[in-house]
Amino acid sequence: MKISLTLIVFSTFIHLACTAQGSSVATIIESTPQAIVKSPTAIHGAGFARLSNYNPDRSFKEARQNAITDLEASILTSVYLEYYGTDDTQSRLNAEFSISDSIRSYQIEVIDSAIVGDWAVFFIRDLENSGSFPSNVIETAQSLNWSYELFEPRNINGYWVSSGFYQQTRFNPDRGWTKAKQNALQNLSEYLNTKVQSLERVYNDDLSSVHYVTSKHVFNNIGVIGRKMMDDKYHVMIIVGDRDIIRIDG
């Protein structure tokens, strides 16, 4: 199974050829400050590593290991959030992410690998857990303005879609993509928050309300159906079926 890995950037008329491992081709077209990374729409792991001119094999090994970690996170991630705030402000107390550790090497199939600009990129899937999502749901989700920073999670025919972003870094792109994905999960977990307590306090005879929120969810079978680089940020869009979300009370 092979995919075409495409990186599209809009600005002038610059075309950069990128070499690939196997038969993949990566293309960069410049015209506006935006880049789109096409990736599989099925459940997969994506790994990125800074490309070394002296030891590219090591870069691909690092990208492959990052892809395994990402795949484990796609199969199962638990999210615990705890924060408080007033009607006007919000202060986060805690945000924890825990992923599964169940992938075995014999389960992994390489979908694609390529050199894209200064990156080594790996896409893999789990042979025992490589489900996909309805094409009409993906098309609807991708047509939304999901990289808008105030985009709210929404349910499309029984599938939740959410987006997140993180500041770009030239030194550790994998961390940037991982954090953007975690932020998308965090946004979804907050949207589906499980427990809200409202506390009232009196300060200088003024009554104000403080909200304490805890949100605990386990997400299974997480798909990434959108990756963009724009406004100096990594943007990620995720999809997960409602039946694959476990809400934990208490």
Contacts in CASP RR format, 6 or more apart in sequence:
PFRMAT RR
TARGET T0000
AUTHOR 0000-0000-0000
METHOD contacts of the structure
MODEL  1
MKISLTLIVFSTFIHLACTAQGSSVATIIESTPQAIVKSPTAIHGAGFAR
LSNYNPDRSFKEARQNAITDLEASILTSVYLEYYGTDDTQSRLNAEFSIS
DSIRSYQIEVIDSAIVGDWAVFFIRDLENSGSFPSNVIETAQSLNWSYEL
FEPRNINGYWVSSGFYQQTRFNPDRGWTKAKQNALQNLSEYLNTKVQSLE
RVYNDDLSSVHYVTSKHVFNNIGVIGRKMMDDKYHVMIIVGDRDIIRIDG
1 109 0 8 1.000
1 111 0 8 1.000
1 125 0 8 1.000
2 23 0 8 1.000
2 24 0 8 1.000
2 111 0 8 1.000
2 112 0 8 1.000
3 24 0 8 1.000
3 38 0 8 1.000
3 39 0 8 1.000
3 40 0 8 1.000
3 111 0 8 1.000
3 112 0 8 1.000
3 123 0 8 1.000
4 24 0 8 1.000
4 25 0 8 1.000
4 38 0 8 1.000
5 20 0 8 1.000
5 24 0 8 1.000
5 25 0 8 1.000
5 26 0 8 1.000
5 37 0 8 1.000
5 38 0 8 1.000
5 39 0 8 1.000
5 112 0 8 1.000
5 114 0 8 1.000
5 116 0 8 1.000
5 121 0 8 1.000
5 123 0 8 1.000
6 26 0 8 1.000
6 27 0 8 1.000
6 36 0 8 1.000
6 37 0 8 1.000
6 38 0 8 1.000
7 18 0 8 1.000
7 26 0 8 1.000
7 27 0 8 1.000
7 28 0 8 1.000
7 35 0 8 1.000
7 36 0 8 1.000
7 37 0 8 1.000
7 38 0 8 1.000
7 116 0 8 1.000
7 117 0 8 1.000
8 27 0 8 1.000
8 28 0 8 1.000
8 29 0 8 1.000
8 34 0 8 1.000
8 35 0 8 1.000
8 36 0 8 1.000
9 28 0 8 1.000
9 29 0 8 1.000
9 30 0 8 1.000
9 31 0 8 1.000
9 32 0 8 1.000
9 33 0 8 1.000
9 34 0 8 1.000
9 35 0 8 1.000
9 229 0 8 1.000
10 29 0 8 1.000
10 30 0 8 1.000
10 31 0 8 1.000
10 32 0 8 1.000
10 33 0 8 1.000
10 34 0 8 1.000
11 30 0 8 1.000
11 31 0 8 1.000
11 32 0 8 1.000
11 33 0 8 1.000
12 30 0 8 1.000
12 31 0 8 1.000
13 30 0 8 1.000
13 31 0 8 1.000
14 28 0 8 1.000
14 29 0 8 1.000
14 30 0 8 1.000
15 27 0 8 1.000
15 28 0 8 1.000
15 29 0 8 1.000
15 30 0 8 1.000
16 27 0 8 1.000
16 28 0 8 1.000
16 117 0 8 1.000
17 27 0 8 1.000
18 25 0 8 1.000
18 26 0 8 1.000
18 27 0 8 1.000
18 28 0 8 1.000
18 114 0 8 1.000
18 115 0 8 1.000
18 116 0 8 1.000
18 117 0 8 1.000
19 114 0 8 1.000
19 115 0 8 1.000
20 26 0 8 1.000
20 112 0 8 1.000
20 113 0 8 1.000
20 114 0 8 1.000
20 115 0 8 1.000
21 60 0 8 1.000
21 113 0 8 1.000
21 114 0 8 1.000
21 115 0 8 1.000
22 113 0 8 1.000
24 112 0 8 1.000
24 113 0 8 1.000
24 114 0 8 1.000
25 114 0 8 1.000
26 114 0 8 1.000
26 115 0 8 1.000
26 116 0 8 1.000
26 117 0 8 1.000
26 121 0 8 1.000
28 35 0 8 1.000
28 116 0 8 1.000
28 117 0 8 1.000
33 230 0 8 1.000
33 231 0 8 1.000
34 228 0 8 1.000
34 229 0 8 1.000
34 230 0 8 1.000
35 228 0 8 1.000
35 229 0 8 1.000
35 230 0 8 1.000
36 226 0 8 1.000
36 227 0 8 1.000
36 228 0 8 1.000
37 116 0 8 1.000
37 226 0 8 1.000
37 227 0 8 1.000
37 228 0 8 1.000
37 229 0 8 1.000
39 46 0 8 1.000
39 123 0 8 1.000
39 224 0 8 1.000
39 226 0 8 1.000
39 227 0 8 1.000
40 111 0 8 1.000
40 123 0 8 1.000
40 125 0 8 1.000
41 132 0 8 1.000
41 133 0 8 1.000
41 135 0 8 1.000
41 138 0 8 1.000
41 223 0 8 1.000
41 225 0 8 1.000
42 125 0 8 1.000
42 130 0 8 1.000
42 131 0 8 1.000
42 132 0 8 1.000
42 133 0 8 1.000
42 223 0 8 1.000
43 71 0 8 1.000
43 74 0 8 1.000
43 75 0 8 1.000
43 125 0 8 1.000
43 126 0 8 1.000
43 129 0 8 1.000
43 130 0 8 1.000
43 131 0 8 1.000
43 132 0 8 1.000
43 221 0 8 1.000
43 222 0 8 1.000
43 223 0 8 1.000
44 71 0 8 1.000
44 74 0 8 1.000
44 111 0 8 1.000
44 123 0 8 1.000
44 124 0 8 1.000
44 125 0 8 1.000
44 130 0 8 1.000
44 223 0 8 1.000
44 224 0 8 1.000
45 67 0 8 1.000
45 68 0 8 1.000
45 70 0 8 1.000
45 71 0 8 1.000
45 74 0 8 1.000
45 123 0 8 1.000
45 124 0 8 1.000
45 125 0 8 1.000
45 224 0 8 1.000
46 67 0 8 1.000
46 70 0 8 1.000
46 121 0 8 1.000
46 122 0 8 1.000
46 123 0 8 1.000
46 177 0 8 1.000
46 224 0 8 1.000
46 227 0 8 1.000
47 63 0 8 1.000
47 64 0 8 1.000
47 66 0 8 1.000
47 67 0 8 1.000
47 70 0 8 1.000
47 121 0 8 1.000
47 122 0 8 1.000
47 123 0 8 1.000
47 174 0 8 1.000
47 177 0 8 1.000
48 63 0 8 1.000
48 66 0 8 1.000
48 119 0 8 1.000
48 120 0 8 1.000
48 121 0 8 1.000
48 122 0 8 1.000
48 173 0 8 1.000
48 174 0 8 1.000
48 177 0 8 1.000
49 59 0 8 1.000
49 60 0 8 1.000
49 62 0 8 1.000
49 63 0 8 1.000
49 66 0 8 1.000
49 119 0 8 1.000
49 120 0 8 1.000
49 173 0 8 1.000
49 174 0 8 1.000
50 59 0 8 1.000
50 118 0 8 1.000
50 119 0 8 1.000
50 120 0 8 1.000
50 170 0 8 1.000
50 171 0 8 1.000
50 172 0 8 1.000
50 173 0 8 1.000
51 59 0 8 1.000
51 115 0 8 1.000
51 117 0 8 1.000
51 118 0 8 1.000
51 119 0 8 1.000
51 120 0 8 1.000
52 58 0 8 1.000
52 59 0 8 1.000
56 115 0 8 1.000
56 120 0 8 1.000
59 120 0 8 1.000
60 113 0 8 1.000
60 120 0 8 1.000
60 122 0 8 1.000
62 120 0 8 1.000
63 113 0 8 1.000
63 119 0 8 1.000
63 120 0 8 1.000
63 121 0 8 1.000
63 122 0 8 1.000
63 174 0 8 1.000
64 110 0 8 1.000
64 113 0 8 1.000
64 122 0 8 1.000
64 124 0 8 1.000
66 122 0 8 1.000
66 174 0 8 1.000
67 122 0 8 1.000
67 123 0 8 1.000
67 124 0 8 1.000
68 103 0 8 1.000
68 108 0 8 1.000
68 124 0 8 1.000
69 99 0 8 1.000
69 178 0 8 1.000
70 177 0 8 1.000
70 178 0 8 1.000
70 181 0 8 1.000
71 103 0 8 1.000
71 108 0 8 1.000
71 124 0 8 1.000
71 125 0 8 1.000
71 126 0 8 1.000
72 99 0 8 1.000
72 100 0 8 1.000
72 101 0 8 1.000
72 102 0 8 1.000
72 103 0 8 1.000
73 97 0 8 1.000
73 99 0 8 1.000
73 100 0 8 1.000
73 178 0 8 1.000
73 181 0 8 1.000
73 222 0 8 1.000
74 221 0 8 1.000
74 222 0 8 1.000
74 223 0 8 1.000
74 224 0 8 1.000
75 100 0 8 1.000
75 102 0 8 1.000
75 103 0 8 1.000
75 126 0 8 1.000
75 129 0 8 1.000
75 220 0 8 1.000
75 221 0 8 1.000
75 222 0 8 1.000
76 99 0 8 1.000
76 100 0 8 1.000
76 102 0 8 1.000
76 218 0 8 1.000
76 219 0 8 1.000
76 220 0 8 1.000
77 97 0 8 1.000
77 98 0 8 1.000
77 99 0 8 1.000
77 100 0 8 1.000
77 185 0 8 1.000
77 218 0 8 1.000
77 219 0 8 1.000
77 222 0 8 1.000
78 97 0 8 1.000
78 98 0 8 1.000
78 99 0 8 1.000
78 216 0 8 1.000
78 217 0 8 1.000
78 218 0 8 1.000
78 219 0 8 1.000
79 95 0 8 1.000
79 96 0 8 1.000
79 97 0 8 1.000
79 185 0 8 1.000
79 186 0 8 1.000
79 189 0 8 1.000
79 215 0 8 1.000
79 216 0 8 1.000
79 217 0 8 1.000
79 218 0 8 1.000
79 219 0 8 1.000
80 94 0 8 1.000
80 95 0 8 1.000
80 96 0 8 1.000
80 98 0 8 1.000
80 214 0 8 1.000
80 215 0 8 1.000
80 216 0 8 1.000
81 92 0 8 1.000
81 94 0 8 1.000
81 95 0 8 1.000
81 96 0 8 1.000
81 186 0 8 1.000
81 189 0 8 1.000
81 190 0 8 1.000
81 193 0 8 1.000
81 213 0 8 1.000
81 214 0 8 1.000
81 215 0 8 1.000
81 216 0 8 1.000
82 92 0 8 1.000
82 93 0 8 1.000
82 94 0 8 1.000
82 95 0 8 1.000
82 213 0 8 1.000
82 214 0 8 1.000
82 215 0 8 1.000
83 90 0 8 1.000
83 91 0 8 1.000
83 92 0 8 1.000
83 93 0 8 1.000
83 94 0 8 1.000
83 212 0 8 1.000
83 213 0 8 1.000
84 90 0 8 1.000
84 91 0 8 1.000
84 93 0 8 1.000
84 210 0 8 1.000
84 211 0 8 1.000
84 212 0 8 1.000
84 213 0 8 1.000
85 91 0 8 1.000
85 210 0 8 1.000
85 211 0 8 1.000
85 212 0 8 1.000
86 208 0 8 1.000
86 209 0 8 1.000
86 210 0 8 1.000
86 211 0 8 1.000
87 209 0 8 1.000
87 211 0 8 1.000
95 186 0 8 1.000
97 182 0 8 1.000
97 185 0 8 1.000
103 126 0 8 1.000
107 126 0 8 1.000
107 127 0 8 1.000
107 128 0 8 1.000
108 124 0 8 1.000
108 125 0 8 1.000
108 126 0 8 1.000
108 127 0 8 1.000
109 124 0 8 1.000
109 125 0 8 1.000
109 126 0 8 1.000
109 127 0 8 1.000
109 130 0 8 1.000
110 122 0 8 1.000
110 123 0 8 1.000
110 124 0 8 1.000
111 123 0 8 1.000
111 124 0 8 1.000
111 125 0 8 1.000
112 121 0 8 1.000
112 122 0 8 1.000
112 123 0 8 1.000
113 120 0 8 1.000
113 121 0 8 1.000
113 122 0 8 1.000
113 123 0 8 1.000
114 121 0 8 1.000
115 121 0 8 1.000
118 170 0 8 1.000
119 173 0 8 1.000
129 221 0 8 1.000
131 221 0 8 1.000
133 159 0 8 1.000
133 223 0 8 1.000
133 225 0 8 1.000
133 239 0 8 1.000
133 241 0 8 1.000
134 157 0 8 1.000
134 159 0 8 1.000
136 157 0 8 1.000
137 156 0 8 1.000
137 157 0 8 1.000
137 158 0 8 1.000
137 159 0 8 1.000
137 161 0 8 1.000
137 239 0 8 1.000
138 225 0 8 1.000
138 239 0 8 1.000
140 156 0 8 1.000
141 156 0 8 1.000
141 159 0 8 1.000
141 161 0 8 1.000
141 225 0 8 1.000
141 237 0 8 1.000
141 239 0 8 1.000
142 225 0 8 1.000
142 226 0 8 1.000
142 237 0 8 1.000
144 151 0 8 1.000
144 154 0 8 1.000
144 161 0 8 1.000
145 151 0 8 1.000
146 161 0 8 1.000
146 163 0 8 1.000
146 226 0 8 1.000
146 235 0 8 1.000
146 237 0 8 1.000
147 163 0 8 1.000
147 165 0 8 1.000
147 228 0 8 1.000
147 230 0 8 1.000
147 235 0 8 1.000
147 237 0 8 1.000
149 165 0 8 1.000
151 163 0 8 1.000
152 187 0 8 1.000
152 191 0 8 1.000
153 160 0 8 1.000
153 161 0 8 1.000
153 162 0 8 1.000
153 187 0 8 1.000
153 188 0 8 1.000
153 191 0 8 1.000
153 192 0 8 1.000
154 160 0 8 1.000
154 161 0 8 1.000
155 161 0 8 1.000
155 242 0 8 1.000
158 241 0 8 1.000
158 242 0 8 1.000
159 239 0 8 1.000
159 240 0 8 1.000
159 241 0 8 1.000
159 242 0 8 1.000
160 188 0 8 1.000
160 192 0 8 1.000
160 239 0 8 1.000
160 240 0 8 1.000
160 241 0 8 1.000
160 242 0 8 1.000
160 245 0 8 1.000
161 225 0 8 1.000
161 237 0 8 1.000
161 238 0 8 1.000
161 239 0 8 1.000
162 184 0 8 1.000
162 185 0 8 1.000
162 187 0 8 1.000
162 188 0 8 1.000
162 191 0 8 1.000
162 237 0 8 1.000
162 238 0 8 1.000
163 184 0 8 1.000
163 187 0 8 1.000
163 235 0 8 1.000
163 236 0 8 1.000
163 237 0 8 1.000
163 238 0 8 1.000
164 180 0 8 1.000
164 181 0 8 1.000
164 183 0 8 1.000
164 184 0 8 1.000
164 187 0 8 1.000
164 235 0 8 1.000
164 236 0 8 1.000
164 237 0 8 1.000
165 180 0 8 1.000
165 183 0 8 1.000
165 233 0 8 1.000
165 234 0 8 1.000
165 235 0 8 1.000
165 236 0 8 1.000
166 176 0 8 1.000
166 177 0 8 1.000
166 179 0 8 1.000
166 180 0 8 1.000
166 183 0 8 1.000
166 233 0 8 1.000
166 234 0 8 1.000
167 176 0 8 1.000
167 232 0 8 1.000
167 233 0 8 1.000
167 234 0 8 1.000
168 176 0 8 1.000
168 229 0 8 1.000
168 232 0 8 1.000
168 233 0 8 1.000
168 234 0 8 1.000
169 175 0 8 1.000
169 176 0 8 1.000
173 234 0 8 1.000
176 234 0 8 1.000
177 227 0 8 1.000
177 234 0 8 1.000
177 236 0 8 1.000
179 234 0 8 1.000
180 233 0 8 1.000
180 234 0 8 1.000
180 235 0 8 1.000
180 236 0 8 1.000
181 224 0 8 1.000
181 236 0 8 1.000
181 238 0 8 1.000
183 236 0 8 1.000
184 236 0 8 1.000
184 237 0 8 1.000
184 238 0 8 1.000
185 219 0 8 1.000
185 222 0 8 1.000
185 238 0 8 1.000
188 217 0 8 1.000
188 219 0 8 1.000
188 238 0 8 1.000
188 240 0 8 1.000
189 215 0 8 1.000
189 216 0 8 1.000
189 217 0 8 1.000
190 213 0 8 1.000
190 215 0 8 1.000
192 215 0 8 1.000
192 217 0 8 1.000
192 245 0 8 1.000
192 247 0 8 1.000
193 213 0 8 1.000
193 214 0 8 1.000
193 215 0 8 1.000
194 214 0 8 1.000
194 215 0 8 1.000
194 216 0 8 1.000
194 217 0 8 1.000
194 247 0 8 1.000
194 248 0 8 1.000
194 249 0 8 1.000
194 250 0 8 1.000
195 213 0 8 1.000
195 214 0 8 1.000
195 215 0 8 1.000
195 249 0 8 1.000
195 250 0 8 1.000
196 211 0 8 1.000
196 212 0 8 1.000
196 213 0 8 1.000
197 211 0 8 1.000
197 212 0 8 1.000
197 213 0 8 1.000
198 209 0 8 1.000
198 210 0 8 1.000
198 211 0 8 1.000
198 212 0 8 1.000
199 209 0 8 1.000
199 210 0 8 1.000
199 211 0 8 1.000
199 212 0 8 1.000
200 207 0 8 1.000
200 208 0 8 1.000
200 209 0 8 1.000
200 210 0 8 1.000
201 207 0 8 1.000
201 208 0 8 1.000
201 209 0 8 1.000
201 210 0 8 1.000
202 208 0 8 1.000
214 250 0 8 1.000
216 247 0 8 1.000
216 248 0 8 1.000
216 249 0 8 1.000
216 250 0 8 1.000
217 245 0 8 1.000
217 246 0 8 1.000
217 247 0 8 1.000
217 248 0 8 1.000
218 245 0 8 1.000
218 246 0 8 1.000
218 248 0 8 1.000
219 240 0 8 1.000
219 244 0 8 1.000
219 245 0 8 1.000
219 246 0 8 1.000
220 240 0 8 1.000
220 244 0 8 1.000
220 245 0 8 1.000
220 246 0 8 1.000
221 240 0 8 1.000
221 241 0 8 1.000
221 244 0 8 1.000
222 238 0 8 1.000
222 239 0 8 1.000
222 240 0 8 1.000
222 244 0 8 1.000
223 238 0 8 1.000
223 239 0 8 1.000
223 240 0 8 1.000
224 236 0 8 1.000
224 237 0 8 1.000
224 238 0 8 1.000
224 239 0 8 1.000
225 237 0 8 1.000
225 238 0 8 1.000
225 239 0 8 1.000
226 235 0 8 1.000
226 236 0 8 1.000
226 237 0 8 1.000
227 234 0 8 1.000
227 235 0 8 1.000
227 236 0 8 1.000
227 237 0 8 1.000
228 234 0 8 1.000
228 235 0 8 1.000
229 235 0 8 1.000
END
